[in-house]
Amino acid sequence: MRKCQGVDWSPVSRRLDIEITSLNGETATWRAAGAKLPKGVLDVALVPGGAVVGGVYRADIEQYMEGIEVLSVTAPRAASPLDPRNERLEIIPAVAKGPDVIVTYAPKGRGPRRDGDRDTARRDGPRRDGAKRPARPAGRERVATDRPESDRPSSPRSERPTGARSGRPAGPRADRPSGPRPDRPDRSSAPRSDRGARPGRPPRRDHASGPVAPPMTTTHRNALLATLSPEQLPVAEQLLRGGIPAVRTAVAEQNKNATAQGRPTIDPDTINRIAEDLLGRTSLALWKDRAAGAIGAGRELRLRDLRAVVTSAKTVTHDEESRAQLKELQAALTTRLETLRTQWNEKLEAAVTAKNVPEALRLVARPPDMSTRVSADMASRVMTLTSEALRADQDVALWREIVTLAVDTSIRRNVKPQGIPDDDESRALALRSAGSIPEFAKLLGMRVPPPPPPTRLARRPPTRRAS
């Protein structure tokens, strides 16, 4: 307590955010956060971790008439850029608790429900007013209706034997022979995987016996998020969900809600700068997780998924760890492609040796990958076999199959058919295929039409990237 002109005056203690403006040896000048001019000086030793010009801290001060004295300095509580005023409320869900006692009332209705109940009603006679109704077997409930039993539509379920549910011993019906029906296969002893798929649902696939999708790990993403500051954390999460568009959408949505509630909005340019600084790191962490999942799947991974992971490596800037992952994935991709090419060449050689023209054309039309090409010697052999098989006395079904398969191959314009079967459908097929196989136009006595345009494969819609 100090005295000034005979009046006792006590200092005012309060807390405010201060910003370091300059450093001069052991002292530093400061000002209130957001102010224009410096307010005072403080000892650098009071600042935890050392004072930094431009840094904002939380300070406890005492104000006297002659100035302000800084008592202690602490780091300010960080706030998210998406929630600068820390006004986000956490919703704690209430635990749903059911009643201690459950009461179930029997449904109302008249008339018997099953054959056994109908027989009992006939035997006991009509029920008088006030008489108790026979007890209904438990297990099923019936919707009350006023229509007589003869007007109700019969259902397949009502024709099944009720067995123990109706109180009668189960047994075969008199109007149906016992044993499996001849028009239906017996599925009682078949394993579940051999049964047909239910209509409207995709067939179940045993993931343990076939190729699987690459598992998405979160190791590298979690490691990246652990190194970020509280201001960068929500921006990085949005980048991992959908990149820069996801960040802009989140900022626009939050500003819209803040405007509707009368709260201050955030600056989109500041968030965009943070997002651009973090984009390379988040993309690399996401690719590392995909690569780690592909490496962990091994040979169970589909070839197209492995190729997609390797191709997507061109979109990120790599470090030492990602370069090692990419090298391992490229080696695995090369090994699998070489294996598939070897098997494909062996199958093609076997089909040509056995003079199996349809199988040889299928293999030529579908190589293991887009970069694989048929050798000149093998292409010449396949063209010779195909030309010899397309003769007029060939089986009509086999001739049409060979023509249909040859049109889809890369050697179609070099095929020289020897004849066309004498039927309208074969001649129509030859006329349609004359643009792909020009020799058909010469056999039909017509001008050679221009080649058909290349077929464009429909691209699959992009799927949403997992977070």
Order of alpha helices (4+ residues) and beta strands (2+ residues): beta-beta-beta-beta-beta-beta-beta-alpha-alpha-alpha-alpha-alpha-alpha-alpha-alpha-alpha-alpha-alpha
